[in-house]
């Protein structure tokens, strides 16, 4: 079974780089995605780790168009589940051209790496 998701949208807030207890860098951000032929908006939580997180925090801003691909993930904290996309690839427009943002796959191997 393949776990791959692709989303286009607009960044709702400028991503802020943070560190977890293990001193690993991460960033959460949300993408606003409008469904075709609808006024309904989806707000999709995204997360990136390590060098990916640093690059996103330094280069992406609120209101910027972005296309991402990644894996749908779920984490649990205090019996509360949250679902997000672990970003593996991202594309944004630079000078009206779609430009890939190089992101390496930095797989989180254990729960010690979670941001909480």
N, C-alpha and C positions, 0 to 999 in steps of 0.2 A: 504494500500500500504506500502510495506516494503522499508526502505532506509538503505541498508547495502551493503558495498563494501569491497572487500578483494584484496590486492595488495602485490606482492612480488617485491623486487628490492634492489637497493644499495643506501645508503644515499650519496647525492652529496656533501654536505658540513656539517661540524660539527655543530649541532644545538646550538644556543646561547639563553640563557634564558633572557627574557625581562619582563618588567612590563608595564601595561597600566595605564591610568589616575586613575582608581579605585584601583590601586596597586595590581591587580591580575597578577600572573605570567603566561606567555604564551611562546610558542616556535613555530616558523615556521621552517619547513625543507622540502626538496624536495627529492623525491625518483625517481631514474632512473629505468625505467622498459622497458625491451626489449620484443617486441612482438614475439611470437613463429614463427619460420620459416620466419623471417624478419630481416632486418638490422635497421628497424625503432625503435627509442627510444622514449618512453613517459616520460615526466618530470611531475611528479605529486606532487602538493603542498599539504602539510600536516600541521596540527596545533594541538597542545595539550595545555591543560589548567592546571593551579594550580599544584597539586602534580605530575600529569602526566608530565607536562612540565619540572618540576624540575628534575624528574627522567630521562627523555629522555636527557636533556642537560648534565647531569652528567655522563651518561653511554653509549651514542651512539656517534660514531665518523664517519667522512667522510670515505667512502669506505666500510663500514660495511653492510653486507647483513641483510635485515629485511623483515618480513612479518607483515602487519598491517591489522586490520579491523576497520571500523568506519562508519561514516555517511557522505554522500556527502552534503556539505553545500555551500551556496552562501552568500556573503556579498557585500554591496554597500558602496562606499566611494566617495564623489564628483562625483556622476553619473557614476562611473566606477564599474562594477561588477567583482568580482573574485570568482572563485570556488576552493574549497579545500576539503580535507578529514579531518573531526574531528576525531582524533585517539581515539579509545576506548580500543583496545587491540593491543599488539605488541609482536612479537617473533623474536629472533635473535639466532645465533649460539654461543655457549660457549663450547669450547673443542670438536668441531665437533658434538655437540648435540643441537637440537632445544630446546631452553629454553624460556618459557613464561616470559615476563616482566609484572609484575602485574601493571595494570593501573585501577584506579577506574573511573567510569563514572562521570565526572564533567560537567554536562550539563550547558551551558551558557543560562541564562534565559532572558536576555534583551540586547539591543544594547549598554548599558553603559559598558558592559563587553568586547566589541570588542576592539582590540588593538590600534585602531586609535584615 
